[in-house]
């Protein structure tokens, strides 16, 4: 966002707001991917701990 402001790539108004919104949702993909990775890790830990009880 700082780069957009400094270089005036986008005009203020609708174009700027659209770029800001697109960048926000692009960043959210990283958040969702991190959460999915954590969920997968927890799943594997639970599977591992569940298999230890059977031995």
PQR file with spaces between the fields and no chain letter, atoms N, CA, C, O and H, PARSE charges and radii, in Angstrom:
ATOM       1  N    UNK     1       0.829   -1.182    0.000 -0.4000 1.5000
ATOM       2  CA   UNK     1       0.000    0.000    0.000 -0.0000 2.0000
ATOM       3  C    UNK     1       0.875    1.248    0.000  0.5500 1.7000
ATOM       4  O    UNK     1       0.560    2.249   -0.643 -0.5500 1.4000
ATOM       5  N    UNK     2       1.969    1.165    0.728 -0.4000 1.5000
ATOM       6  CA   UNK     2       2.877    2.316    0.756 -0.0000 2.0000
ATOM       7  C    UNK     2       3.414    2.581   -0.642  0.5500 1.7000
ATOM       8  O    UNK     2       3.503    3.729   -1.076 -0.5500 1.4000
ATOM       9  H    UNK     2       2.225    0.351    1.250  0.4000 1.0000
ATOM      10  N    UNK     3       3.773    1.506   -1.345 -0.4000 1.5000
ATOM      11  CA   UNK     3       4.301    1.652   -2.699 -0.0000 2.0000
ATOM      12  C    UNK     3       3.261    2.281   -3.620  0.5500 1.7000
ATOM      13  O    UNK     3       3.588    3.145   -4.434 -0.5500 1.4000
ATOM      14  H    UNK     3       3.700    0.573   -0.992  0.4000 1.0000
ATOM      15  N    UNK     4       2.002    1.845   -3.490 -0.4000 1.5000
ATOM      16  CA   UNK     4       0.940    2.444   -4.308 -0.0000 2.0000
ATOM      17  C    UNK     4       0.802    3.923   -4.020  0.5500 1.7000
ATOM      18  O    UNK     4       0.595    4.721   -4.934 -0.5500 1.4000
ATOM      19  H    UNK     4       1.736    1.143   -2.829  0.4000 1.0000
ATOM      20  N    UNK     5       0.916    4.292   -2.760 -0.4000 1.5000
ATOM      21  CA   UNK     5       0.802    5.709   -2.404 -0.0000 2.0000
ATOM      22  C    UNK     5       1.979    6.529   -2.921  0.5500 1.7000
ATOM      23  O    UNK     5       1.803    7.641   -3.417 -0.5500 1.4000
ATOM      24  H    UNK     5       1.085    3.644   -2.017  0.4000 1.0000
ATOM      25  N    UNK     6       3.174    5.972   -2.801 -0.4000 1.5000
ATOM      26  CA   UNK     6       4.373    6.720   -3.177 -0.0000 2.0000
ATOM      27  C    UNK     6       4.530    6.874   -4.684  0.5500 1.7000
ATOM      28  O    UNK     6       4.999    7.912   -5.151 -0.5500 1.4000
ATOM      29  H    UNK     6       3.317    5.068   -2.398  0.4000 1.0000
ATOM      30  N    UNK     7       4.149    5.863   -5.448 -0.4000 1.5000
ATOM      31  CA   UNK     7       4.370    5.909   -6.889 -0.0000 2.0000
ATOM      32  C    UNK     7       3.179    6.450   -7.669  0.5500 1.7000
ATOM      33  O    UNK     7       3.287    6.711   -8.867 -0.5500 1.4000
ATOM      34  H    UNK     7       3.768    5.020   -5.069  0.4000 1.0000
ATOM      35  N    UNK     8       2.049    6.619   -6.997 -0.4000 1.5000
ATOM      36  CA   UNK     8       0.828    7.089   -7.660 -0.0000 2.0000
ATOM      37  C    UNK     8       0.427    6.209   -8.841  0.5500 1.7000
ATOM      38  O    UNK     8      -0.094    6.700   -9.842 -0.5500 1.4000
ATOM      39  H    UNK     8       1.961    6.407   -6.023  0.4000 1.0000
ATOM      40  N    UNK     9       0.674    4.914   -8.719 -0.4000 1.5000
ATOM      41  CA   UNK     9       0.292    3.957   -9.759 -0.0000 2.0000
ATOM      42  C    UNK     9      -1.217    3.973   -9.954  0.5500 1.7000
ATOM      43  O    UNK     9      -1.716    3.956  -11.079 -0.5500 1.4000
ATOM      44  H    UNK     9       1.097    4.514   -7.906  0.4000 1.0000
ATOM      45  N    UNK    10      -1.922    4.006   -8.850 -0.4000 1.5000
ATOM      46  CA   UNK    10      -3.386    4.052   -8.921 -0.0000 2.0000
ATOM      47  C    UNK    10      -3.854    5.443   -8.539  0.5500 1.7000
ATOM      48  O    UNK    10      -3.276    6.106   -7.679 -0.5500 1.4000
ATOM      49  H    UNK    10      -1.517    4.020   -7.936  0.4000 1.0000
ATOM      50  N    UNK    11      -4.906    5.857   -9.195 -0.4000 1.5000
ATOM      51  CA   UNK    11      -5.495    7.133   -8.836 -0.0000 2.0000
ATOM      52  C    UNK    11      -6.309    6.945   -7.573  0.5500 1.7000
ATOM      53  O    UNK    11      -6.800    5.850   -7.296 -0.5500 1.4000
ATOM      54  H    UNK    11      -5.376    5.319   -9.894  0.4000 1.0000
ATOM      55  N    UNK    12      -6.448    7.992   -6.826 -0.4000 1.5000
ATOM      56  CA   UNK    12      -7.299    7.943   -5.630 -0.0000 2.0000
ATOM      57  C    UNK    12      -8.727    7.664   -6.065  0.5500 1.7000
ATOM      58  O    UNK    12      -9.167    8.110   -7.124 -0.5500 1.4000
ATOM      59  H    UNK    12      -6.050    8.881   -7.051  0.4000 1.0000
ATOM      60  N    UNK    13      -9.432    6.934   -5.249 -0.4000 1.5000
ATOM      61  CA   UNK    13     -10.821    6.653   -5.554 -0.0000 2.0000
ATOM      62  C    UNK    13     -11.047    5.186   -5.807  0.5500 1.7000
ATOM      63  O    UNK    13     -10.512    4.326   -5.107 -0.5500 1.4000
ATOM      64  H    UNK    13      -9.075    6.572   -4.388  0.4000 1.0000
ATOM      65  N    UNK    14     -11.841    4.913   -6.809 -0.4000 1.5000
ATOM      66  CA   UNK    14     -12.277    3.536   -7.066 -0.0000 2.0000
ATOM      67  C    UNK    14     -11.120    2.606   -7.410  0.5500 1.7000
ATOM      68  O    UNK    14     -11.079    1.471   -6.936 -0.5500 1.4000
ATOM      69  H    UNK    14     -12.275    5.611   -7.378  0.4000 1.0000
ATOM      70  N    UNK    15     -10.194    3.065   -8.216 -0.4000 1.5000
ATOM      71  CA   UNK    15      -9.058    2.233   -8.619 -0.0000 2.0000
ATOM      72  C    UNK    15      -8.183    1.892   -7.416  0.5500 1.7000
ATOM      73  O    UNK    15      -7.750    0.750   -7.260 -0.5500 1.4000
ATOM      74  H    UNK    15     -10.227    3.987   -8.601  0.4000 1.0000
ATOM      75  N    UNK    16      -7.930    2.871   -6.582 -0.4000 1.5000
ATOM      76  CA   UNK    16      -7.120    2.656   -5.378 -0.0000 2.0000
ATOM      77  C    UNK    16      -7.827    1.703   -4.420  0.5500 1.7000
ATOM      78  O    UNK    16      -7.207    0.793   -3.869 -0.5500 1.4000
ATOM      79  H    UNK    16      -8.281    3.798   -6.709  0.4000 1.0000
ATOM      80  N    UNK    17      -9.112    1.916   -4.226 -0.4000 1.5000
ATOM      81  CA   UNK    17      -9.887    1.058   -3.334 -0.0000 2.0000
ATOM      82  C    UNK    17      -9.910   -0.384   -3.839  0.5500 1.7000
ATOM      83  O    UNK    17      -9.834   -1.322   -3.046 -0.5500 1.4000
ATOM      84  H    UNK    17      -9.616    2.655   -4.673  0.4000 1.0000
ATOM      85  N    UNK    18     -10.014   -0.560   -5.149 -0.4000 1.5000
ATOM      86  CA   UNK    18      -9.988   -1.903   -5.722 -0.0000 2.0000
ATOM      87  C    UNK    18      -8.654   -2.581   -5.515  0.5500 1.7000
ATOM      88  O    UNK    18      -8.606   -3.769   -5.197 -0.5500 1.4000
ATOM      89  H    UNK    18     -10.076    0.202   -5.794  0.4000 1.0000
ATOM      90  N    UNK    19      -7.568   -1.846   -5.691 -0.4000 1.5000
ATOM      91  CA   UNK    19      -6.232   -2.414   -5.475 -0.0000 2.0000
ATOM      92  C    UNK    19      -6.034   -2.766   -4.011  0.5500 1.7000
ATOM      93  O    UNK    19      -5.462   -3.808   -3.691 -0.5500 1.4000
ATOM      94  H    UNK    19      -7.607   -0.881   -5.950  0.4000 1.0000
ATOM      95  N    UNK    20      -6.499   -1.912   -3.132 -0.4000 1.5000
ATOM      96  CA   UNK    20      -6.389   -2.171   -1.698 -0.0000 2.0000
ATOM      97  C    UNK    20      -7.163   -3.433   -1.317  0.5500 1.7000
ATOM      98  O    UNK    20      -6.669   -4.259   -0.549 -0.5500 1.4000
ATOM      99  H    UNK    20      -6.963   -1.065   -3.392  0.4000 1.0000
ATOM     100  N    UNK    21      -8.364   -3.579   -1.849 -0.4000 1.5000
ATOM     101  CA   UNK    21      -9.187   -4.749   -1.559 -0.0000 2.0000
ATOM     102  C    UNK    21      -8.538   -6.023   -2.103  0.5500 1.7000
ATOM     103  O    UNK    21      -8.526   -7.051   -1.427 -0.5500 1.4000
ATOM     104  H    UNK    21      -8.766   -2.909   -2.473  0.4000 1.0000
ATOM     105  N    UNK    22      -8.004   -5.956   -3.314 -0.4000 1.5000
ATOM     106  CA   UNK    22      -7.352   -7.127   -3.915 -0.0000 2.0000
ATOM     107  C    UNK    22      -6.131   -7.553   -3.100  0.5500 1.7000
ATOM     108  O    UNK    22      -5.907   -8.747   -2.898 -0.5500 1.4000
ATOM     109  H    UNK    22      -8.014   -5.120   -3.864  0.4000 1.0000
ATOM     110  N    UNK    23      -5.350   -6.593   -2.635 -0.4000 1.5000
ATOM     111  CA   UNK    23      -4.182   -6.927   -1.834 -0.0000 2.0000
ATOM     112  C    UNK    23      -4.577   -7.514   -0.487  0.5500 1.7000
ATOM     113  O    UNK    23      -3.897   -8.402    0.028 -0.5500 1.4000
ATOM     114  H    UNK    23      -5.532   -5.624   -2.799  0.4000 1.0000
ATOM     115  N    UNK    24      -5.663   -7.026    0.083 -0.4000 1.5000
ATOM     116  CA   UNK    24      -6.140   -7.565    1.358 -0.0000 2.0000
ATOM     117  C    UNK    24      -6.532   -9.030    1.199  0.5500 1.7000
ATOM     118  O    UNK    24      -6.161   -9.867    2.022 -0.5500 1.4000
ATOM     119  H    UNK    24      -6.216   -6.305   -0.335  0.4000 1.0000
ATOM     120  N    UNK    25      -7.277   -9.340    0.148 -0.4000 1.5000
ATOM     121  CA   UNK    25      -7.717  -10.722   -0.057 -0.0000 2.0000
ATOM     122  C    UNK    25      -6.557  -11.620   -0.473  0.5500 1.7000
ATOM     123  O    UNK    25      -6.562  -12.809   -0.156 -0.5500 1.4000
ATOM     124  H    UNK    25      -7.579   -8.660   -0.521  0.4000 1.0000
ATOM     125  N    UNK    26      -5.579  -11.086   -1.164 -0.4000 1.5000
ATOM     126  CA   UNK    26      -4.390  -11.878   -1.491 -0.0000 2.0000
ATOM     127  C    UNK    26      -3.641  -12.246   -0.207  0.5500 1.7000
ATOM     128  O    UNK    26      -3.149  -13.366   -0.072 -0.5500 1.4000
ATOM     129  H    UNK    26      -5.575  -10.120   -1.421  0.4000 1.0000
ATOM     130  N    UNK    27      -3.557  -11.311    0.723 -0.4000 1.5000
ATOM     131  CA   UNK    27      -2.903  -11.594    2.006 -0.0000 2.0000
ATOM     132  C    UNK    27      -3.692  -12.626    2.798  0.5500 1.7000
ATOM     133  O    UNK    27      -3.103  -13.441    3.507 -0.5500 1.4000
ATOM     134  H    UNK    27      -3.956  -10.401    0.614  0.4000 1.0000
ATOM     135  N    UNK    28      -5.008  -12.601    2.687 -0.4000 1.5000
ATOM     136  CA   UNK    28      -5.831  -13.563    3.414 -0.0000 2.0000
ATOM     137  C    UNK    28      -5.579  -14.992    2.953  0.5500 1.7000
ATOM     138  O    UNK    28      -5.770  -15.928    3.730 -0.5500 1.4000
ATOM     139  H    UNK    28      -5.486  -11.939    2.110  0.4000 1.0000
ATOM     140  N    UNK    29      -5.154  -15.180    1.702 -0.4000 1.5000
ATOM     141  CA   UNK    29      -4.849  -16.536    1.240 -0.0000 2.0000
ATOM     142  C    UNK    29      -3.688  -17.126    2.029  0.5500 1.7000
ATOM     143  O    UNK    29      -3.655  -18.331    2.282 -0.5500 1.4000
ATOM     144  H    UNK    29      -4.999  -14.420    1.071  0.4000 1.0000
ATOM     145  N    UNK    30      -2.725  -16.272    2.423 -0.4000 1.5000
ATOM     146  CA   UNK    30      -1.615  -16.746    3.237 -0.0000 2.0000
ATOM     147  C    UNK    30      -2.085  -17.123    4.637  0.5500 1.7000
ATOM     148  O    UNK    30      -1.604  -18.097    5.215 -0.5500 1.4000
ATOM     149  H    UNK    30      -2.751  -15.294    2.217  0.4000 1.0000
ATOM     150  N    UNK    31      -3.018  -16.356    5.179 -0.4000 1.5000
ATOM     151  CA   UNK    31      -3.567  -16.659    6.504 -0.0000 2.0000
ATOM     152  C    UNK    31      -4.303  -17.998    6.474  0.5500 1.7000
ATOM     153  O    UNK    31      -4.127  -18.831    7.363 -0.5500 1.4000
ATOM     154  H    UNK    31      -3.409  -15.564    4.709  0.4000 1.0000
ATOM     155  N    UNK    32      -5.117  -18.194    5.456 -0.4000 1.5000
ATOM     156  CA   UNK    32      -5.878  -19.442    5.336 -0.0000 2.0000
ATOM     157  C    UNK    32      -4.926  -20.621    5.132  0.5500 1.7000
ATOM     158  O    UNK    32      -5.136  -21.686    5.712 -0.5500 1.4000
ATOM     159  H    UNK    32      -5.260  -17.517    4.734  0.4000 1.0000
ATOM     160  N    UNK    33      -3.906  -20.449    4.334 -0.4000 1.5000
ATOM     161  CA   UNK    33      -2.937  -21.531    4.116 -0.0000 2.0000
ATOM     162  C    UNK    33      -2.212  -21.878    5.414  0.5500 1.7000
ATOM     163  O    UNK    33      -1.964  -23.053    5.683 -0.5500 1.4000
ATOM     164  H    UNK    33      -3.735  -19.584    3.863  0.4000 1.0000
ATOM     165  N    UNK    34      -1.874  -20.888    6.209 -0.4000 1.5000
ATOM     166  CA   UNK    34      -1.211  -21.139    7.489 -0.0000 2.0000
ATOM     167  C    UNK    34      -2.141  -21.903    8.427  0.5500 1.7000
ATOM     168  O    UNK    34      -1.711  -22.840    9.100 -0.5500 1.4000
ATOM     169  H    UNK    34      -2.076  -19.933    5.990  0.4000 1.0000
ATOM     170  N    UNK    35      -3.403  -21.511    8.474 -0.4000 1.5000
ATOM     171  CA   UNK    35      -4.372  -22.211    9.320 -0.0000 2.0000
ATOM     172  C    UNK    35      -4.561  -23.662    8.870  0.5500 1.7000
ATOM     173  O    UNK    35      -4.670  -24.567    9.697 -0.5500 1.4000
ATOM     174  H    UNK    35      -3.753  -20.750    7.927  0.4000 1.0000
ATOM     175  N    UNK    36      -4.598  -23.870    7.564 -0.4000 1.5000
ATOM     176  CA   UNK    36      -4.728  -25.231    7.035 -0.0000 2.0000
ATOM     177  C    UNK    36      -3.506  -26.071    7.403  0.5500 1.7000
ATOM     178  O    UNK    36      -3.641  -27.252    7.725 -0.5500 1.4000
ATOM     179  H    UNK    36      -4.509  -23.135    6.892  0.4000 1.0000
ATOM     180  N    UNK    37      -2.338  -25.484    7.359 -0.4000 1.5000
ATOM     181  CA   UNK    37      -1.121  -26.208    7.734 -0.0000 2.0000
ATOM     182  C    UNK    37      -1.130  -26.577    9.213  0.5500 1.7000
ATOM     183  O    UNK    37      -0.717  -27.675    9.587 -0.5500 1.4000
ATOM     184  H    UNK    37      -2.228  -24.525    7.098  0.4000 1.0000
ATOM     185  N    UNK    38      -1.593  -25.675   10.036 -0.4000 1.5000
ATOM     186  CA   UNK    38      -1.689  -25.955   11.472 -0.0000 2.0000
ATOM     187  C    UNK    38      -2.697  -27.071   11.720  0.5500 1.7000
ATOM     188  O    UNK    38      -2.446  -27.964   12.529 -0.5500 1.4000
ATOM     189  H    UNK    38      -1.928  -24.783    9.732  0.4000 1.0000
ATOM     190  N    UNK    39      -3.825  -27.027   11.036 -0.4000 1.5000
ATOM     191  CA   UNK    39      -4.838  -28.073   11.193 -0.0000 2.0000
ATOM     192  C    UNK    39      -4.286  -29.433   10.770  0.5500 1.7000
ATOM     193  O    UNK    39      -4.554  -30.439   11.426 -0.5500 1.4000
ATOM     194  H    UNK    39      -4.029  -26.301   10.379  0.4000 1.0000
ATOM     195  N    UNK    40      -3.530  -29.470    9.698 -0.4000 1.5000
ATOM     196  CA   UNK    40      -2.925  -30.719    9.236 -0.0000 2.0000
ATOM     197  C    UNK    40      -1.910  -31.233   10.246  0.5500 1.7000
ATOM     198  O    UNK    40      -1.859  -32.432   10.523 -0.5500 1.4000
ATOM     199  H    UNK    40      -3.313  -28.652    9.166  0.4000 1.0000
ATOM     200  N    UNK    41      -1.109  -30.340   10.793 -0.4000 1.5000
ATOM     201  CA   UNK    41      -0.134  -30.731   11.811 -0.0000 2.0000
ATOM     202  C    UNK    41      -0.837  -31.312   13.034  0.5500 1.7000
ATOM     203  O    UNK    41      -0.417  -32.343   13.561 -0.5500 1.4000
ATOM     204  H    UNK    41      -1.150  -29.367   10.569  0.4000 1.0000
ATOM     205  N    UNK    42      -1.892  -30.665   13.482 -0.4000 1.5000
ATOM     206  CA   UNK    42      -2.649  -31.169   14.627 -0.0000 2.0000
ATOM     207  C    UNK    42      -3.230  -32.542   14.309  0.5500 1.7000
ATOM     208  O    UNK    42      -3.208  -33.434   15.158 -0.5500 1.4000
ATOM     209  H    UNK    42      -2.233  -29.828   13.055  0.4000 1.0000
ATOM     210  N    UNK    43      -3.741  -32.718   13.113 -0.4000 1.5000
ATOM     211  CA   UNK    43      -4.294  -34.016   12.717 -0.0000 2.0000
ATOM     212  C    UNK    43      -3.226  -35.103   12.789  0.5500 1.7000
ATOM     213  O    UNK    43      -3.481  -36.182   13.323 -0.5500 1.4000
ATOM     214  H    UNK    43      -3.758  -31.993   12.424  0.4000 1.0000
ATOM     215  N    UNK    44      -2.046  -34.837   12.263 -0.4000 1.5000
ATOM     216  CA   UNK    44      -0.976  -35.834   12.293 -0.0000 2.0000
ATOM     217  C    UNK    44      -0.518  -36.126   13.717  0.5500 1.7000
ATOM     218  O    UNK    44      -0.215  -37.271   14.050 -0.5500 1.4000
ATOM     219  H    UNK    44      -1.839  -33.961   11.829  0.4000 1.0000
ATOM     220  N    UNK    45      -0.467  -35.102   14.552 -0.4000 1.5000
ATOM     221  CA   UNK    45      -0.091  -35.323   15.953 -0.0000 2.0000
ATOM     222  C    UNK    45      -1.126  -36.208   16.639  0.5500 1.7000
ATOM     223  O    UNK    45      -0.760  -37.119   17.383 -0.5500 1.4000
ATOM     224  H    UNK    45      -0.713  -34.172   14.282  0.4000 1.0000
ATOM     225  N    UNK    46      -2.398  -35.959   16.403 -0.4000 1.5000
ATOM     226  CA   UNK    46      -3.448  -36.770   17.005 -0.0000 2.0000
ATOM     227  C    UNK    46      -3.413  -38.207   16.500  0.5500 1.7000
ATOM     228  O    UNK    46      -3.637  -39.146   17.264 -0.5500 1.4000
ATOM     229  H    UNK    46      -2.696  -35.220   15.799  0.4000 1.0000
ATOM     230  N    UNK    47      -3.131  -38.375   15.212 -0.4000 1.5000
ATOM     231  CA   UNK    47      -2.994  -39.735   14.666 -0.0000 2.0000
ATOM     232  C    UNK    47      -1.818  -40.440   15.321  0.5500 1.7000
ATOM     233  O    UNK    47      -1.926  -41.602   15.713 -0.5500 1.4000
ATOM     234  H    UNK    47      -2.949  -37.612   14.591  0.4000 1.0000
ATOM     235  N    UNK    48      -0.704  -39.747   15.440 -0.4000 1.5000
ATOM     236  CA   UNK    48       0.479  -40.326   16.066 -0.0000 2.0000
ATOM     237  C    UNK    48       0.209  -40.712   17.510  0.5500 1.7000
ATOM     238  O    UNK    48       0.562  -41.811   17.938 -0.5500 1.4000
ATOM     239  H    UNK    48      -0.617  -38.803   15.122  0.4000 1.0000
ATOM     240  N    UNK    49      -0.412  -39.822   18.258 -0.4000 1.5000
ATOM     241  CA   UNK    49      -0.711  -40.106   19.658 -0.0000 2.0000
ATOM     242  C    UNK    49      -1.739  -41.221   19.796  0.5500 1.7000
ATOM     243  O    UNK    49      -1.677  -42.002   20.745 -0.5500 1.4000
ATOM     244  H    UNK    49      -0.700  -38.929   17.910  0.4000 1.0000
ATOM     245  N    UNK    50      -2.673  -41.304   18.873 -0.4000 1.5000
ATOM     246  CA   UNK    50      -3.664  -42.380   18.892 -0.0000 2.0000
ATOM     247  C    UNK    50      -3.037  -43.728   18.611  0.5500 1.7000
ATOM     248  O    UNK    50      -3.445  -44.730   19.198 -0.5500 1.4000
ATOM     249  H    UNK    50      -2.724  -40.669   18.102  0.4000 1.0000
ATOM     250  N    UNK    51      -2.054  -43.777   17.726 -0.4000 1.5000
ATOM     251  CA   UNK    51      -1.378  -45.039   17.414 -0.0000 2.0000
ATOM     252  C    UNK    51      -0.474  -45.484   18.542  0.5500 1.7000
ATOM     253  O    UNK    51      -0.225  -46.682   18.676 -0.5500 1.4000
ATOM     254  H    UNK    51      -1.723  -42.963   17.249  0.4000 1.0000
ATOM     255  N    UNK    52       0.018  -44.593   19.345 -0.4000 1.5000
ATOM     256  CA   UNK    52       0.886  -44.976   20.470 -0.0000 2.0000
ATOM     257  C    UNK    52       0.111  -45.744   21.516  0.5500 1.7000
ATOM     258  O    UNK    52       0.671  -46.618   22.178 -0.5500 1.4000
ATOM     259  H    UNK    52      -0.184  -43.620   19.237  0.4000 1.0000
ATOM     260  N    UNK    53      -1.168  -45.438   21.683 -0.4000 1.5000
ATOM     261  CA   UNK    53      -1.986  -46.108   22.698 -0.0000 2.0000
ATOM     262  C    UNK    53      -2.222  -47.571   22.352  0.5500 1.7000
ATOM     263  O    UNK    53      -2.467  -48.366   23.260 -0.5500 1.4000
ATOM     264  H    UNK    53      -1.623  -44.728   21.145  0.4000 1.0000
ATOM     265  N    UNK    54      -2.160  -47.959   21.105 -0.4000 1.5000
ATOM     266  CA   UNK    54      -2.451  -49.319   20.668 -0.0000 2.0000
ATOM     267  C    UNK    54      -1.269  -50.259   20.850  0.5500 1.7000
ATOM     268  O    UNK    54      -1.447  -51.476   20.786 -0.5500 1.4000
ATOM     269  H    UNK    54      -1.960  -47.314   20.368  0.4000 1.0000
ATOM     270  N    UNK    55      -0.101  -49.749   21.070 -0.4000 1.5000
ATOM     271  CA   UNK    55       1.087  -50.593   21.189 -0.0000 2.0000
ATOM     272  C    UNK    55       1.234  -51.169   22.564  0.5500 1.7000
ATOM     273  O    UNK    55       2.186  -51.904   22.827 -0.5500 1.4000
ATOM     274  H    UNK    55       0.044  -48.761   21.122  0.4000 1.0000
